[in-house]
Amino acid sequence: FKAYNLDARDFIKMILEKEDVIANHFLMNLPMTSHLFLDAFIGSIPSRYTAMPMIHCYCFSNAPAKHKKLVIEKIESVLGTKIDIKSCFKIRQTASQTKEYAISFLLPESVGR
């Protein structure tokens, strides 16, 4: 195990460029901003990857209703395409109108390549 102190975009790029590593899962665990770093995956998956990685993204929603819809829209807006959600569930309610969700999805091939 090795700890890194890098910007999320730099870390994603570094991991994907390592020839001896195939990262199958990426955990984006800063709910306020994690979805904003998903653009680092656009066009970044090397050809040596035989499958797209699973992305686990934590997001806040402060919508008055339809929280899941809002967090999914945040992710799709950054990636520029629809995502195939494998899992989406509420982690906790952090304030009267704010909920934290965890969303897992396979990075679309059209985004990663």
C-alpha positions as CSV (number, residue, x, y, z in Angstrom):
1,F,0.0,0.0,0.0
2,K,1.3,3.5,-0.9
3,A,-0.4,6.8,0.0
4,Y,-0.4,9.6,-2.6
5,N,-1.1,13.3,-2.2
6,L,-2.2,14.2,-5.7
7,D,-5.0,16.0,-7.4
8,A,-7.7,13.4,-8.4
9,R,-7.1,14.0,-12.1
10,D,-3.3,13.6,-11.8
11,F,-3.8,10.4,-9.7
12,I,-6.2,8.9,-12.3
13,K,-3.8,9.7,-15.1
14,M,-0.9,8.2,-13.2
15,I,-2.7,5.0,-12.3
16,L,-3.9,4.5,-15.9
17,E,-0.4,5.1,-17.3
18,K,1.2,2.4,-15.1
19,E,2.1,-0.5,-17.4
20,D,2.1,-3.0,-14.5
21,V,-1.3,-2.0,-13.1
22,I,-4.9,-2.7,-14.3
23,A,-7.3,-0.7,-12.1
24,N,-10.7,-2.4,-12.2
25,H,-12.3,0.0,-9.7
26,F,-12.1,3.7,-8.9
27,L,-13.6,5.1,-5.8
28,M,-14.5,8.8,-5.9
29,N,-15.2,9.6,-2.3
30,L,-15.5,13.4,-2.0
31,P,-19.3,13.8,-2.3
32,M,-19.2,17.5,-2.8
33,T,-16.9,17.4,-5.9
34,S,-16.2,13.8,-6.9
35,H,-18.4,14.0,-10.0
36,L,-16.4,17.0,-11.3
37,F,-13.3,14.8,-11.6
38,L,-14.9,12.2,-13.8
39,D,-13.8,14.1,-16.8
40,A,-10.3,12.7,-16.2
41,F,-11.6,9.3,-17.6
42,I,-12.7,10.8,-20.9
43,G,-10.5,9.2,-23.6
44,S,-8.0,8.0,-21.0
45,I,-8.4,4.2,-20.8
46,P,-5.4,2.5,-22.5
47,S,-5.9,-0.2,-25.1
48,R,-4.3,-2.8,-22.8
49,Y,-7.5,-2.6,-20.7
50,T,-9.8,-5.4,-21.9
51,A,-12.8,-4.0,-19.9
52,M,-13.8,-0.6,-18.7
53,P,-13.3,0.1,-15.0
54,M,-16.1,0.3,-12.5
55,I,-16.6,3.7,-11.0
56,H,-17.9,4.2,-7.5
57,C,-18.9,7.9,-7.1
58,Y,-20.2,9.5,-3.9
59,C,-22.4,12.6,-4.5
60,F,-24.5,15.0,-2.6
61,S,-28.0,16.1,-3.7
62,N,-29.8,19.1,-2.2
63,A,-32.8,18.8,-4.5
64,P,-36.2,19.1,-2.8
65,A,-37.1,15.8,-4.4
66,K,-35.8,13.2,-6.8
67,H,-32.3,13.1,-5.3
68,K,-31.2,10.0,-7.2
69,K,-32.2,11.7,-10.5
70,L,-30.1,14.7,-9.7
71,V,-26.9,12.9,-8.8
72,I,-27.2,10.7,-11.9
73,E,-27.7,13.8,-14.0
74,K,-24.6,15.4,-12.5
75,I,-22.5,12.4,-13.5
76,E,-24.0,12.1,-17.0
77,S,-23.5,15.9,-17.6
78,V,-19.7,15.6,-16.9
79,L,-19.3,12.4,-19.0
80,G,-21.5,13.7,-21.8
81,T,-23.5,10.4,-22.0
82,K,-26.0,8.2,-20.2
83,I,-24.6,5.7,-17.7
84,D,-25.6,2.1,-17.0
85,I,-26.1,2.3,-13.2
86,K,-25.2,-0.9,-11.4
87,S,-26.0,0.4,-7.9
88,C,-27.4,3.6,-6.5
89,F,-28.3,4.0,-2.8
90,K,-28.6,6.7,-0.1
91,I,-25.7,6.7,2.3
92,R,-27.0,9.3,4.7
93,Q,-29.0,12.5,5.1
94,T,-26.5,15.3,6.0
95,A,-28.9,18.1,6.3
96,S,-32.7,18.7,6.0
97,Q,-32.5,18.9,2.2
98,T,-29.1,17.2,1.5
99,K,-28.5,13.5,1.0
100,E,-25.4,11.6,0.1
101,Y,-25.6,8.9,-2.5
102,A,-23.2,6.2,-3.7
103,I,-23.5,5.4,-7.4
104,S,-21.6,2.6,-9.1
105,F,-21.4,2.2,-12.9
106,L,-19.1,0.8,-15.6
107,L,-17.4,3.6,-17.4
108,P,-19.0,3.6,-20.9
109,E,-16.7,2.4,-23.6
110,S,-17.6,5.6,-25.6
111,V,-16.2,7.7,-22.8
112,G,-13.1,5.7,-21.9
113,R,-11.6,5.2,-25.3
